[in-house]
Amino acid sequence: MRRGTLLIAKLDRLSRSVAFLATLQESGAKFIAADMPEADETTIHLYAAIAQRERKAISERTKAALAAAKARGTRLGNPNGAAALRRAGKGNGASVSAIKGAADDFARDLLPVIERLRSEGSTSLNAIADGLNSGGFQTPRGGQWYATSVRNLLARVEAQVC
């Protein structure tokens, strides 16, 4: 197993748990925090203890502030709730429908290209994927085609027909 050194921007981004950092150090893992590159194991341990205490203090302050707001009668969370989004057609269901519709359109638009590749002798999913990639066609997310992505696109087209 090849081991290297982990470079992190700030020590508290790695963890705010003394136990985790101690375990990491004991495992032999090496890491350098860019915000304190000269820190040794003892310094890292001390900073981790301070960060752990700050994490706990933030949690306590947040809980106290929310409890005080609730005691004052403040309604927490989204005041309109998800019902308002559903009424406006902007809830998750509408988003999912829009995404599926775009995927269906993409599949329908690409089907003639796949049919042309098949007529030219590309009958396997791998061959179709290679043909799409060499033709400069990208997946909906801008990636390259694989046999499984071609299979999924064809299944989507078949589901539209049925």
C-alpha positions as CSV (number, residue, x, y, z in Angstrom):
1,M,0.0,0.0,0.0
2,R,1.4,3.4,-1.0
3,R,1.3,6.1,1.6
4,G,1.7,9.8,1.1
5,T,1.1,13.0,3.0
6,L,-2.3,14.5,3.2
7,L,-2.3,18.3,2.7
8,I,-5.3,20.1,4.2
9,A,-6.1,23.8,4.1
10,K,-7.0,24.1,7.8
11,L,-6.7,21.7,10.6
12,D,-10.3,22.2,11.8
13,R,-11.5,21.1,8.3
14,L,-9.9,17.7,8.9
15,S,-11.7,17.1,12.2
16,R,-12.8,18.8,15.4
17,S,-12.5,15.5,17.3
18,V,-9.4,14.9,19.4
19,A,-10.0,11.2,19.4
20,F,-10.2,11.1,15.6
21,L,-7.0,13.0,15.2
22,A,-5.2,10.9,17.8
23,T,-6.3,7.7,16.0
24,L,-5.1,9.2,12.7
25,Q,-1.7,10.1,14.2
26,E,-1.4,6.7,15.8
27,S,-2.1,5.0,12.4
28,G,1.0,6.6,11.0
29,A,-0.8,8.8,8.6
30,K,1.1,11.9,7.8
31,F,-0.7,15.2,7.2
32,I,0.2,18.9,7.0
33,A,-2.2,21.7,7.7
34,A,-1.5,24.7,5.4
35,D,-2.6,27.1,8.0
36,M,0.1,25.8,10.4
37,P,2.7,23.8,8.5
38,E,5.2,23.9,11.3
39,A,2.8,22.2,13.8
40,D,4.1,19.0,15.4
41,E,1.9,16.2,16.9
42,T,1.6,18.0,20.3
43,T,0.5,21.3,18.7
44,I,-2.0,19.5,16.5
45,H,-3.4,17.7,19.5
46,L,-3.8,21.0,21.4
47,Y,-5.5,22.7,18.5
48,A,-7.8,19.7,18.0
49,A,-8.9,20.0,21.7
50,I,-9.6,23.7,21.2
51,A,-11.5,23.0,18.0
52,Q,-13.5,20.3,19.7
53,R,-14.5,22.6,22.6
54,E,-15.5,25.3,20.0
55,R,-17.7,22.8,18.2
56,K,-19.5,22.0,21.4
57,A,-19.8,25.7,22.3
58,I,-21.3,26.5,18.9
59,S,-23.8,23.7,19.3
60,E,-24.8,24.9,22.7
61,R,-25.2,28.5,21.6
62,T,-27.3,27.5,18.6
63,K,-29.6,25.3,20.7
64,A,-30.0,28.1,23.2
65,A,-30.8,30.7,20.6
66,L,-33.4,28.4,18.9
67,A,-35.0,27.6,22.3
68,A,-35.2,31.3,23.1
69,A,-36.7,32.1,19.7
70,K,-39.3,29.3,20.2
71,A,-40.1,30.6,23.7
72,R,-40.8,34.1,22.2
73,G,-43.3,32.4,19.9
74,T,-41.1,32.6,16.8
75,R,-42.1,30.0,14.3
76,L,-38.9,28.2,13.2
77,G,-38.2,26.8,9.8
78,N,-39.8,27.8,6.5
79,P,-42.9,29.8,7.5
80,N,-44.8,28.7,4.4
81,G,-43.7,25.1,4.5
82,A,-43.5,22.8,1.5
83,A,-47.2,23.2,0.8
84,A,-46.6,26.6,-0.7
85,L,-44.0,25.2,-3.0
86,R,-46.3,22.4,-4.1
87,R,-49.1,24.9,-4.8
88,A,-46.8,27.0,-6.9
89,G,-45.6,23.9,-8.8
90,K,-42.0,24.4,-7.5
91,G,-41.7,21.4,-5.2
92,N,-39.5,18.4,-5.6
93,G,-42.1,16.6,-7.8
94,A,-42.1,19.4,-10.3
95,S,-38.3,19.3,-10.4
96,V,-38.1,15.6,-10.8
97,S,-40.7,15.8,-13.7
98,A,-38.7,18.5,-15.4
99,I,-35.4,16.5,-15.1
100,K,-37.1,13.3,-16.4
101,G,-38.6,15.3,-19.3
102,A,-35.3,16.7,-20.3
103,A,-33.7,13.2,-20.1
104,D,-36.5,11.8,-22.3
105,D,-36.0,14.5,-24.9
106,F,-32.3,13.9,-24.9
107,A,-32.8,10.2,-25.4
108,R,-35.3,10.8,-28.3
109,D,-33.0,13.2,-30.0
110,L,-30.0,10.8,-29.8
111,L,-31.9,7.7,-31.0
112,P,-31.4,8.5,-34.8
113,V,-27.7,8.7,-34.2
114,I,-27.8,5.3,-32.5
115,E,-29.9,3.8,-35.3
116,R,-27.3,5.1,-37.8
117,L,-24.5,3.5,-35.8
118,R,-26.4,0.2,-35.7
119,S,-27.0,0.3,-39.5
120,E,-23.3,0.8,-40.0
121,G,-22.5,-2.4,-38.0
122,S,-22.2,-1.2,-34.4
123,T,-24.4,-3.7,-32.8
124,S,-23.0,-4.1,-29.3
125,L,-23.4,-1.6,-26.5
126,N,-19.7,-1.1,-26.4
127,A,-19.5,-0.4,-30.1
128,I,-22.3,2.1,-29.9
129,A,-20.6,3.8,-27.0
130,D,-17.4,4.0,-29.0
131,G,-19.2,5.4,-32.0
132,L,-20.9,8.1,-29.9
133,N,-17.6,9.0,-28.3
134,S,-15.7,9.2,-31.6
135,G,-18.6,11.2,-33.1
136,G,-18.2,13.9,-30.4
137,F,-21.5,13.1,-28.7
138,Q,-21.4,13.6,-24.9
139,T,-23.7,12.3,-22.2
140,P,-26.3,14.8,-20.8
141,R,-23.8,15.6,-18.1
142,G,-20.9,16.2,-20.5
143,G,-19.2,12.9,-20.0
144,Q,-18.2,10.0,-22.3
145,W,-20.4,7.1,-23.2
146,Y,-20.0,3.6,-21.8
147,A,-22.0,0.4,-22.5
148,T,-24.1,1.0,-19.4
149,S,-25.0,4.6,-20.3
150,V,-26.0,3.4,-23.8
151,R,-28.1,0.6,-22.2
152,N,-29.8,3.1,-19.9
153,L,-30.6,5.5,-22.7
154,L,-32.1,2.7,-24.8
155,A,-34.2,1.5,-21.8
156,R,-35.5,5.1,-21.4
157,V,-36.5,5.2,-25.1
158,E,-38.2,1.8,-24.8
159,A,-40.1,2.9,-21.7
160,Q,-41.4,6.0,-23.6
161,V,-42.7,3.8,-26.5
162,C,-44.5,1.3,-24.2
